[in-house]
């Protein structure tokens, strides 16, 4: 399955070379948000906000589905 991923703020660096041109990554069916973070080597204990299809989701065992959009960003970002 493929999910769309956006890594914002301090998390952008984790996606370099790992996200396709259309913004997706391949994952096996049954993958969770924990698997998404592991795919990018993002430390699990690093403070972050996770959105799945624009809904706040902090449960790392939340299962993602084909076509879902996952956004990862830091709590505080400047402007």
ROSE-4610 file (N, C-alpha, C; in Angstrom, 1 decimal, always signed):
// ROSE-4610
residu = [X/X/X/X/X/X/X/X/X/X/X/X/X/X/X/X/X/X/X/X/X/X/X/X/X/X/X/X/X/X/X/X/X/X/X/X/X/X/X/X/X/X/X/X/X/X/X/X/X/X/X/X/X/X/X/X/X/X/X/X/X/X/X/X/X/X/X/X/X/X/X/X/X/X/X/X/X/X/X/X/X/X/X/X/X/X/X/X/X/X/X/X/X/X/X/X/X/X/X/X/X/X/X/X/X/X/X/X/X/X/X/X/X/X/X/X/X/X/X/X/X/X/X/X/X/X/X/X/X/X/X/X/X/X/X/X/X/X/X/X/X/X/X/X/X/X/X/X/X/X/X/X/X/X/X/X/X/X/X/X/X/X/X/X/X/X/X/X/X/X/X/X/X/X/X/X/X/X/X/X/X/X/X/X/X/X/X/X/X/X/X/X/X/X/X/X/X/X/X/X/X/X/X/X/X/X/X/X/X/X/X/X/X/X/X/X/X/X/X/X/X/X/X/X/X/X/X/X/X/X/X/X/X/X/X/X/X]
num = [1/1/1/2/2/2/3/3/3/4/4/4/5/5/5/6/6/6/7/7/7/8/8/8/9/9/9/10/10/10/11/11/11/12/12/12/13/13/13/14/14/14/15/15/15/16/16/16/17/17/17/18/18/18/19/19/19/20/20/20/21/21/21/22/22/22/23/23/23/24/24/24/25/25/25/26/26/26/27/27/27/28/28/28/29/29/29/30/30/30/31/31/31/32/32/32/33/33/33/34/34/34/35/35/35/36/36/36/37/37/37/38/38/38/39/39/39/40/40/40/41/41/41/42/42/42/43/43/43/44/44/44/45/45/45/46/46/46/47/47/47/48/48/48/49/49/49/50/50/50/51/51/51/52/52/52/53/53/53/54/54/54/55/55/55/56/56/56/57/57/57/58/58/58/59/59/59/60/60/60/61/61/61/62/62/62/63/63/63/64/64/64/65/65/65/66/66/66/67/67/67/68/68/68/69/69/69/70/70/70/71/71/71/72/72/72/73/73/73/74/74/74/75/75/75/76/76/76/77/77/77/78/78/78/79/79/79]
x = [+0.8/+0.0/+0.9/+0.3/+1.0/+0.3/+1.0/+0.4/+1.2/+0.5/+1.1/+1.6/+2.9/+3.5/+4.0/+3.8/+4.4/+5.1/+6.4/+7.3/+7.6/+7.1/+7.3/+8.2/+8.6/+9.5/+10.8/+11.1/+12.4/+12.4/+11.3/+11.2/+11.5/+11.6/+11.9/+13.1/+14.2/+15.4/+15.3/+14.4/+14.2/+13.7/+13.0/+12.4/+13.3/+14.5/+15.4/+15.7/+15.3/+15.5/+14.6/+13.6/+12.8/+11.3/+11.0/+9.6/+9.6/+8.7/+8.6/+8.2/+8.3/+8.0/+6.5/+5.6/+4.2/+3.9/+5.0/+4.8/+4.4/+4.5/+4.1/+5.3/+5.0/+5.9/+5.2/+5.9/+5.3/+5.4/+4.3/+4.4/+3.5/+3.8/+3.0/+1.6/+0.6/-0.7/-0.6/-1.4/-1.3/-0.3/+0.4/+1.4/+0.7/+1.5/+1.0/+1.8/+1.3/+2.1/+3.5/+3.7/+5.0/+5.9/+5.3/+6.0/+6.4/+5.5/+5.8/+7.1/+7.1/+8.2/+9.5/+9.4/+10.5/+11.1/+10.2/+10.6/+11.5/+11.2/+12.0/+13.1/+13.3/+14.2/+14.0/+12.7/+12.4/+12.3/+13.1/+13.0/+11.6/+11.2/+9.8/+9.6/+10.7/+10.5/+10.6/+10.8/+11.0/+9.6/+9.4/+8.1/+7.6/+6.3/+5.8/+4.3/+3.7/+2.3/+2.1/+1.2/+0.9/-0.6/-0.8/-2.1/-2.3/-3.4/-3.8/-5.1/-5.0/-6.2/-6.7/-5.8/-6.1/-6.7/-6.7/-7.2/-6.0/-5.9/-4.9/-4.9/-3.7/-3.6/-2.3/-2.3/-1.1/-0.8/-1.8/-1.6/-0.7/+0.5/+1.4/+1.0/+0.1/-0.4/-1.6/-1.9/-3.0/-2.6/-3.5/-3.2/-3.5/-2.6/-2.8/-3.3/-4.0/-4.7/-4.1/-4.2/-3.8/-4.5/-3.7/-4.2/-4.3/-4.0/-4.1/-3.0/-3.2/-2.2/-1.7/-0.4/+0.2/+1.0/+0.8/+1.6/+2.3/+3.6/+4.4/+5.1/+4.9/+5.5/+5.8/+6.6/+7.0/+5.9/+5.9/+4.9/+5.0/+6.3/+6.6/+7.3/+6.8/+7.5/+7.3/+8.4/+8.4/+7.9/+7.6/+7.1/+7.7]
y = [-1.2/+0.0/+1.2/+2.4/+3.6/+4.6/+5.4/+6.5/+7.8/+8.9/+10.2/+10.7/+11.2/+11.7/+13.1/+14.0/+15.3/+15.5/+15.7/+16.0/+17.5/+18.2/+19.6/+20.0/+21.2/+21.9/+21.0/+20.7/+20.0/+18.6/+18.1/+16.7/+16.5/+17.6/+17.6/+16.8/+17.0/+16.3/+14.8/+14.2/+12.8/+12.2/+13.0/+12.5/+12.5/+13.1/+13.3/+11.9/+11.8/+10.6/+9.4/+9.6/+8.5/+8.6/+9.8/+10.1/+10.2/+9.5/+9.5/+10.9/+11.1/+12.4/+12.8/+11.8/+12.1/+12.2/+12.2/+12.4/+11.1/+9.9/+8.7/+7.8/+6.9/+5.9/+4.5/+3.5/+2.1/+1.5/+0.9/+0.2/-1.0/-2.1/-3.3/-3.0/-3.7/-3.6/-3.9/-3.2/-3.4/-2.5/-1.7/-0.8/+0.3/+0.7/+1.7/+3.0/+4.0/+5.2/+5.0/+4.0/+3.6/+3.2/+2.4/+1.9/+3.1/+4.1/+5.3/+6.0/+6.2/+6.9/+6.1/+4.7/+3.9/+3.9/+4.0/+4.1/+5.3/+6.4/+7.6/+7.7/+6.8/+6.8/+8.0/+8.4/+9.4/+8.8/+9.4/+8.9/+8.9/+7.8/+7.7/+8.6/+8.9/+9.8/+11.3/+11.6/+13.0/+13.6/+14.8/+15.5/+15.8/+15.5/+15.7/+15.7/+16.3/+16.2/+15.3/+14.4/+13.5/+13.7/+13.9/+14.1/+12.9/+12.3/+11.3/+11.8/+12.1/+12.7/+13.9/+14.8/+16.0/+15.9/+14.6/+14.4/+14.1/+14.8/+14.5/+13.1/+12.4/+11.0/+10.8/+10.6/+10.4/+9.0/+8.1/+6.7/+6.1/+5.7/+5.2/+3.8/+3.2/+1.9/+2.0/+3.3/+3.5/+3.0/+2.2/+1.5/+2.5/+2.7/+3.5/+2.7/+3.3/+2.6/+3.2/+2.4/+2.8/+4.1/+5.1/+6.4/+7.4/+7.0/+8.0/+9.0/+10.2/+11.2/+11.4/+11.3/+11.4/+12.7/+13.6/+14.8/+14.7/+15.0/+15.0/+16.4/+17.1/+18.4/+18.6/+19.5/+19.8/+20.6/+20.6/+21.3/+22.8/+23.3/+24.7/+25.0/+25.9/+26.3/+27.8/+28.4/+29.9/+30.4/+31.6/+32.2/+33.5]
z = [+0.0/+0.0/+0.0/-0.4/-0.4/+0.4/+1.2/+2.0/+1.6/+1.7/+1.4/+2.7/+2.7/+3.9/+3.7/+4.7/+4.7/+6.0/+5.9/+7.0/+7.1/+8.1/+8.2/+9.3/+9.3/+10.2/+10.4/+11.6/+11.9/+11.4/+10.9/+10.5/+9.0/+8.2/+6.8/+6.5/+7.3/+7.0/+7.0/+7.7/+7.8/+6.5/+5.7/+4.5/+3.3/+3.4/+2.2/+1.6/+0.3/-0.5/-0.1/+0.7/+1.1/+0.7/+0.1/-0.3/-1.8/-2.5/-3.9/-4.4/-5.7/-6.3/-6.1/-6.0/-5.7/-4.2/-3.4/-1.9/-1.2/-1.8/-1.1/-0.7/+0.3/+0.7/+0.6/+0.3/+0.3/+1.7/+2.2/+3.5/+3.3/+4.1/+4.1/+4.7/+4.2/+4.8/+6.3/+7.1/+8.5/+9.3/+8.5/+9.2/+10.0/+11.0/+12.0/+11.9/+12.7/+12.7/+13.2/+14.1/+14.6/+13.4/+12.5/+11.3/+10.4/+10.3/+9.5/+10.1/+11.4/+12.0/+11.9/+12.0/+11.9/+10.4/+9.4/+8.0/+7.8/+8.5/+8.4/+9.4/+10.3/+11.4/+12.3/+12.5/+13.5/+14.9/+15.8/+17.2/+17.7/+18.3/+18.8/+20.0/+20.8/+21.9/+21.6/+20.3/+19.9/+19.9/+20.6/+20.6/+19.2/+18.9/+17.6/+17.6/+16.5/+16.3/+15.0/+15.1/+14.0/+13.6/+12.3/+11.7/+10.7/+10.8/+9.8/+9.2/+7.9/+7.2/+7.9/+8.4/+9.1/+10.5/+11.0/+12.4/+13.2/+14.4/+15.4/+15.8/+15.8/+16.1/+16.8/+18.1/+18.8/+19.2/+18.9/+19.2/+18.1/+18.5/+17.5/+17.0/+17.6/+17.1/+16.2/+15.9/+14.9/+13.5/+13.0/+11.7/+10.5/+9.6/+8.5/+7.3/+6.4/+5.3/+4.0/+2.9/+1.6/+1.3/+0.8/+0.5/+1.6/+2.8/+3.9/+3.7/+4.4/+4.4/+5.8/+6.1/+7.4/+7.4/+8.3/+8.4/+9.8/+9.8/+11.0/+11.2/+12.3/+12.5/+14.0/+14.3/+15.7/+16.4/+17.7/+18.5/+18.3/+18.2/+18.1/+16.8/+16.0/+14.8/+14.7/+14.3/+14.2/+12.9/+12.8/+11.6/+11.3]
